[in-house]
Amino acid sequence: MKKILKGLLPFTFIILVSIFSSCEKFGIGEEYNRVVLLYLAANNNLSGYAEDNIDALKDGYLPGEKDLDIMLVYKHISGSNPELIRLYRDNAGNAVEDVVAVYPDQNSATPDVLKGVLNKMKSIFPADDYGLILWSHATGWLPEGYYSRTKTPGVFFEDPYADIVKTFGEDRGTEMEVTELRDAIPYEFEFIIFDCCFMGGIETAYELRNKAEYIVASPTEILATGFPYDKVIRPMFEYEADLSEVCNIFYNHYKAQGPAEPTIYNSATIALYDTDHLEELASVCRQIFEGNRDKIAALDRYSVQPYFRFNKDYFFDLEHFVSKIATPLQLTNFREKLSDVVISKWSTPEFLGIPIVNYSGLSVYIPESVNGELEIFYKGFSWNTDTKLVN
């Protein structure tokens, strides 16, 4: 999910518009240092938050007109045709919005459209490296529509935000799953930042391990207000993108300020992952999972740190889960590999009332059965292929 309506925003990933029928500017023709694209998928109920984030972006750091760093925004706001714009500061210090491409109204939740937008960016702005910020609704690794449609028998309290939580890339009823997102990203980025809910899961990170050198994401939901864009852009354009500082700014934006009792909106989790070490982590996890099948089957799932509310029990802390089933030696080896993946992590003491006590920075699904609907779907992920969590 992405943010939380003053609380939640699932990561509804909006994917924009056919490249071939768009009206656009060509011929920029230089080699740039770094190009960062903020991909605003807001052809849905998040439009107001998207507009607020664009305003904040204009208030903060932007590269200059002649700089070799480029800040792009792909925005698809409800009621408007999608646009690709470049934001920069002129010599007077004013934020300038330069329209690079205008698209007809199309469904933004198709992989081909996302791929087209990313290929367009690379063709118009060839650069040494690229950063991508994915903004919208999201529900992590779950199947299309699953978060909103499932109801647990016997459970009275349902998530009041469930009907506004959509899988990656919701646009007028169409949604994109994580494997489709993987296939839609046509080349490797220096970093991908998820400004959306539940994308800090091992399943998602592992599926995208060849699509970015670094990933920034949250294992929980993200409040609908999202990242403070007036502050987080500058560190992305450091010579070496300072992604730890991006995370730190995000965390400090939401943590309780001063001695007053924190409110429900002092809620944030965020982490930075190095994707180069994910396969080593998977190898260790496979040994643990295959050697402890009985412990997994007997485990009380609700004894593991949750990252969900109400009955949406699809996201648990990875390290806390492994600590419940592994031998001491296995746990030591696991923690060594985990520390190579999770470079840095931040969490407030609670997230929307959920105490965050055991925080590794990564979530995982703990299977309930061998042949349930989710377990069958889960077998399609690279993470499960390489670890055999669901056998």
Secondary structure, DSSP 8 states (H G I E B T S, - for coil): --BBTTTB--BB------STT-EE-------EEEEEEEEEEESSTTHHHHHHHHHHHHHS---BTT-SEEEEEEEEETTS--EEEEEEE-TTS-EEEEEEEE-----S--HHHHHHHHHHHHHHS-EEEEEEEEESB--TT--TTHHHH---TT-----TTGGG---BT-BTTB---HHHHHHH--S-EEEEEEESTT--BHHHHHHTTTTEEEEEE-SS---TT-S-HHHHHHHHTSSS--HHHHHHHHHHHHS--SSS---TT---EEEEEEGGGHHHHHHHHHHHHHH-HHHHHH--GGGS-B---TT----EEHHHHHHHHS-HHHHHHHHHHHHHHEEEEEE-SEETTEE--S--S-EE---S-SSSHHHHHHTTSHHHHHH-S--
